[in-house]
Amino acid sequence: MSKVFAALAVSVDGRITGDHPRPGSGLGDGGTLFDWYGDPRNAAVYDKLLDRVGAVVTGRTTYDDSEGFGGGSPHPTAPMVVLSHRPQPAEHAGSPRQVFAASVQDAIGQARVLAGGRDVAIQGGATLTAAIEAGLVDEVVLHQVPVLLGAGRPFFGRLPEHVRLTLVDAVPGAGVVHLHYRIDH
Ligand SMILES: NC(=O)c1ccc[n+]([C@@H]2O[C@H](COP(=O)([O-])OP(=O)(O)OC[C@H]3O[C@@H](n4cnc5c(N)ncnc54)[C@H](OP(=O)(O)O)[C@@H]3O)[C@@H](O)[C@H]2O)c1
């Protein structure tokens, strides 16, 4: 059974962006969240996660801040389902790697089909929170960076009740700690 997971870079104060994120500068002043990325000492963890992915579900804010991924996808091979109440921008209409969905259930359902038995990765904190609330997420990975950004978009939003997690793995990396949790259903 394929899994649904999110693996995002996050500050110790829980931010997935710095201040002033915007189209063309998705992390705002929080570029330091990805200082660890590309260091060969972190590659094993990151590449293993990348290899699992058969499709991506991306929130509209992530999509817009990444300028629609140029009509492609955040993953080198996997297609993307964008969760949004708004239509796809005309400039990317017809892209074979982008599908739009207006509910989190539909987005993850479509992504599971596109993933063809591989896993589904979620991008965006609000989208992840909606998917957790809908009971659709199996795992969460925090690439936790030792900084307090003080401002920025949060990894997790408001939830109606507590969600218990089990720590599966904690890997001290170079300039980052990779914390891998399973969601207890
Ligand atoms: N640090 C990292 O690893 C990392 C990774 C990915 C992204 N990011 C950053 O994260 C930021 C965006 O995160 P975010 O949490 O603010 O937003 P997000 O999850 O990317 O997008 C939120 C939007 O998705 C749509 N949406 C969410 N839940 C929905 C639902 N249940 N039904 C229908 N549509 C729904 C809505 O779009 P509508 O406006 O269409 O209603 C909502 O405004 C970006 O700035 C990006 O650069 C960081």
The ligand as a MOL file (V3000), in Angstrom:
LIG
                    3D

  0  0  0     0  0            999 V3000
M  V30 BEGIN CTAB
M  V30 COUNTS 48 52 0 0 0
M  V30 BEGIN ATOM
M  V30 1 N 10.5610 24.4740 3.9230 0
M  V30 2 C 10.1340 23.6210 3.0040 0
M  V30 3 O 10.6220 22.4670 2.8910 0
M  V30 4 C 8.9990 24.0240 2.0950 0
M  V30 5 C 8.4420 23.0570 1.2240 0
M  V30 6 C 7.3440 23.4130 0.4540 0
M  V30 7 C 6.8360 24.7090 0.5290 0
M  V30 8 N 7.4230 25.6170 1.3300 0 CHG=1
M  V30 9 C 6.8710 26.9840 1.4200 0
M  V30 10 O 5.6280 26.8870 2.0700 0
M  V30 11 C 4.8590 28.0200 1.7130 0
M  V30 12 C 3.3910 27.6500 1.4900 0
M  V30 13 O 2.8730 26.9070 2.5530 0
M  V30 14 P 1.4420 27.2390 3.1180 0
M  V30 15 O 1.2230 26.3480 4.2680 0
M  V30 16 O 1.3630 28.7030 3.3590 0 CHG=-1
M  V30 17 O 0.4530 26.9570 1.8870 0
M  V30 18 P 0.1810 25.6910 0.9110 0
M  V30 19 O -0.1930 24.4980 1.6970 0
M  V30 20 O 1.2770 25.5930 -0.0830 0
M  V30 21 O -1.0860 26.2790 0.1070 0
M  V30 22 C -2.2430 26.7140 0.7850 0
M  V30 23 C -3.3560 26.8700 -0.2440 0
M  V30 24 O -3.7150 25.5730 -0.7580 0
M  V30 25 C -5.1160 25.5260 -0.9490 0
M  V30 26 N -5.6930 24.6170 0.0310 0
M  V30 27 C -5.1960 24.2390 1.2240 0
M  V30 28 N -6.0620 23.3870 1.8550 0
M  V30 29 C -7.0990 23.2260 0.9990 0
M  V30 30 C -8.2930 22.4660 1.0630 0
M  V30 31 N -8.5760 21.6840 2.1260 0
M  V30 32 N -9.1370 22.5210 0.0260 0
M  V30 33 C -8.8690 23.2770 -1.0520 0
M  V30 34 N -7.7150 24.0540 -1.1680 0
M  V30 35 C -6.8730 24.0210 -0.1440 0
M  V30 36 C -5.6480 26.9280 -0.7340 0
M  V30 37 O -5.5140 27.6020 -1.9910 0
M  V30 38 P -6.6540 28.5640 -2.6100 0
M  V30 39 O -6.1480 29.9380 -2.4210 0
M  V30 40 O -6.7400 28.1970 -4.0410 0
M  V30 41 O -7.9250 28.3510 -1.8550 0
M  V30 42 C -4.6470 27.4680 0.2760 0
M  V30 43 O -4.6120 28.8720 0.3030 0
M  V30 44 C 5.4430 28.5890 0.4420 0
M  V30 45 O 5.9030 29.8960 0.7040 0
M  V30 46 C 6.5710 27.6220 0.0890 0
M  V30 47 O 7.6720 28.2800 -0.4730 0
M  V30 48 C 8.4680 25.3020 2.1330 0
M  V30 END ATOM
M  V30 BEGIN BOND
M  V30 1 1 1 2
M  V30 2 2 2 3
M  V30 3 1 2 4
M  V30 4 1 4 5
M  V30 5 2 4 48
M  V30 6 2 5 6
M  V30 7 1 6 7
M  V30 8 2 7 8
M  V30 9 1 8 9
M  V30 10 1 8 48
M  V30 11 1 9 10
M  V30 12 1 9 46
M  V30 13 1 10 11
M  V30 14 1 11 12
M  V30 15 1 11 44
M  V30 16 1 12 13
M  V30 17 1 13 14
M  V30 18 2 14 15
M  V30 19 1 14 16
M  V30 20 1 14 17
M  V30 21 1 17 18
M  V30 22 2 18 19
M  V30 23 1 18 20
M  V30 24 1 18 21
M  V30 25 1 21 22
M  V30 26 1 22 23
M  V30 27 1 23 24
M  V30 28 1 23 42
M  V30 29 1 24 25
M  V30 30 1 25 26
M  V30 31 1 25 36
M  V30 32 1 26 27
M  V30 33 1 26 35
M  V30 34 2 27 28
M  V30 35 1 28 29
M  V30 36 1 29 30
M  V30 37 2 29 35
M  V30 38 1 30 31
M  V30 39 2 30 32
M  V30 40 1 32 33
M  V30 41 2 33 34
M  V30 42 1 34 35
M  V30 43 1 36 37
M  V30 44 1 36 42
M  V30 45 1 37 38
M  V30 46 2 38 39
M  V30 47 1 38 40
M  V30 48 1 38 41
M  V30 49 1 42 43
M  V30 50 1 44 45
M  V30 51 1 44 46
M  V30 52 1 46 47
M  V30 END BOND
M  V30 END CTAB
M  END
